[in-house]
Amino acid sequence: MKKRNIIGRITALCLASLMLVMAMAGCTGEEKKVATDGSTSMEKVIGALGEAFESENSTVTFTYNPTGSGTGITAVSEGRCDIGLSSRALKDEETAKGLKGTILAYDGIAVIVNNENPVEDLTIETIAKIYTGEITNWKDAGGNNAEIVLIGREANSGTRDGFESVVGVEDECKYRQELTATGDVISAVAGNPNAIGYASVASVKETVKTLKVQGVTPNETTIKDGSYKIQRPFVLVTKEDVKLSDTAQAFFDFCLSEDAKAIITNAGVVPAN
């Protein structure tokens, strides 16, 4: 009988220890995750930062959900992610809800056309006239005799907000297509010789041509010195009254650190710090 009691006690202790280890593992797993959600334009820079952070912290899992700036802002507001990603500044009504925006970097918005298009340079005034439908044929903007096909982002996009704000065409654009991701805009312009669109400079590939705007090519130097006018911030969005987990806070701090500057620059954008 005593032997059975001893075995029972040992079994109970083992089970209790196992449950404690599993509970601790569960807590640790929760603390070791960083979830981000938002701007598709920030994919390259946030992906590079997440990869670097994971390489230095082998037990951390970093995730990025490319849903668009507005959706990412909503996600952090509703507690569905740790850090939201926005390629525009927060609006007054968003900060009034307790959201805080911290600028990570500055990004140029490239105006892009098909590689077959002979146009090389446009003024902001001409771009505005094209997007509002005042100019509808490329011959009136220095190109071929062909109808201009306007490609843009969906209404919830930070890229669209930044582009329309700088060019001064808010709610006036006559889009042929409104697409939900930066890559989709680039693909649409690459596939149509008469198309024009806009996309993050960091995301543009050789499949399309980047135009000069008022004689200035978008690059790190011209974005940093402000001579390239069509630019916007990349923003990390958090909640003022909600403390980040230790791991999420460590990632946030890493993004703003000296060590992150080279990573941000290599991703094609200009560090804010």
Rosetta blueprint (number, residue, H / E / L):
1 M L
2 K H
3 K H
4 R H
5 N H
6 I H
7 I H
8 G H
9 R H
10 I H
11 T H
12 A H
13 L H
14 C H
15 L H
16 A H
17 S H
18 L H
19 M H
20 L H
21 V H
22 M H
23 A H
24 M H
25 A H
26 G H
27 C H
28 T H
29 G H
30 E H
31 E H
32 K L
33 K E
34 V E
35 A E
36 T E
37 D E
38 G E
39 S L
40 T L
41 S L
42 M L
43 E H
44 K H
45 V H
46 I H
47 G H
48 A H
49 L H
50 G H
51 E H
52 A H
53 F H
54 E H
55 S H
56 E H
57 N L
58 S L
59 T L
60 V L
61 T E
62 F E
63 T E
64 Y E
65 N E
66 P E
67 T L
68 G L
69 S H
70 G H
71 T H
72 G H
73 I H
74 T H
75 A H
76 V H
77 S H
78 E L
79 G L
80 R L
81 C L
82 D L
83 I E
84 G E
85 L E
86 S E
87 S L
88 R L
89 A L
90 L L
91 K L
92 D H
93 E H
94 E H
95 T H
96 A L
97 K L
98 G L
99 L E
100 K E
101 G E
102 T E
103 I E
104 L E
105 A E
106 Y E
107 D E
108 G E
109 I E
110 A E
111 V E
112 I E
113 V E
114 N E
115 N L
116 E L
117 N L
118 P L
119 V L
120 E L
121 D E
122 L E
123 T L
124 I H
125 E H
126 T H
127 I H
128 A H
129 K H
130 I H
131 Y H
132 T L
133 G L
134 E L
135 I L
136 T L
137 N E
138 W H
139 K H
140 D H
141 A H
142 G L
143 G L
144 N L
145 N L
146 A L
147 E E
148 I L
149 V E
150 L E
151 I E
152 G E
153 R E
154 E L
155 A L
156 N L
157 S L
158 G H
159 T H
160 R H
161 D H
162 G H
163 F H
164 E H
165 S H
166 V H
167 V H
168 G L
169 V L
170 E L
171 D L
172 E L
173 C L
174 K L
175 Y L
176 R L
177 Q E
178 E E
179 L E
180 T L
181 A L
182 T H
183 G H
184 D H
185 V H
186 I H
187 S H
188 A H
189 V H
190 A H
191 G L
192 N L
193 P L
194 N L
195 A E
196 I E
197 G E
198 Y E
199 A E
200 S E
201 V H
202 A H
203 S H
204 V L
205 K L
206 E L
207 T L
208 V E
209 K E
210 T E
211 L L
212 K E
213 V E
214 Q L
215 G L
216 V E
217 T L
218 P L
219 N L
220 E H
221 T H
222 T H
223 I H
224 K H
225 D L
226 G L
227 S L
228 Y L
229 K L
230 I L
231 Q E
232 R E
233 P E
234 F E
235 V E
236 L E
237 V E
238 T E
239 K E
240 E L
241 D L
242 V L
243 K L
244 L L
245 S L
246 D H
247 T H
248 A H
249 Q H
250 A H
251 F H
252 F H
253 D H
254 F H
255 C H
256 L L
257 S L
258 E H
259 D H
260 A H
261 K H
262 A H
263 I H
264 I H
265 T H
266 N H
267 A L
268 G L
269 V L
270 V E
271 P E
272 A L
273 N L
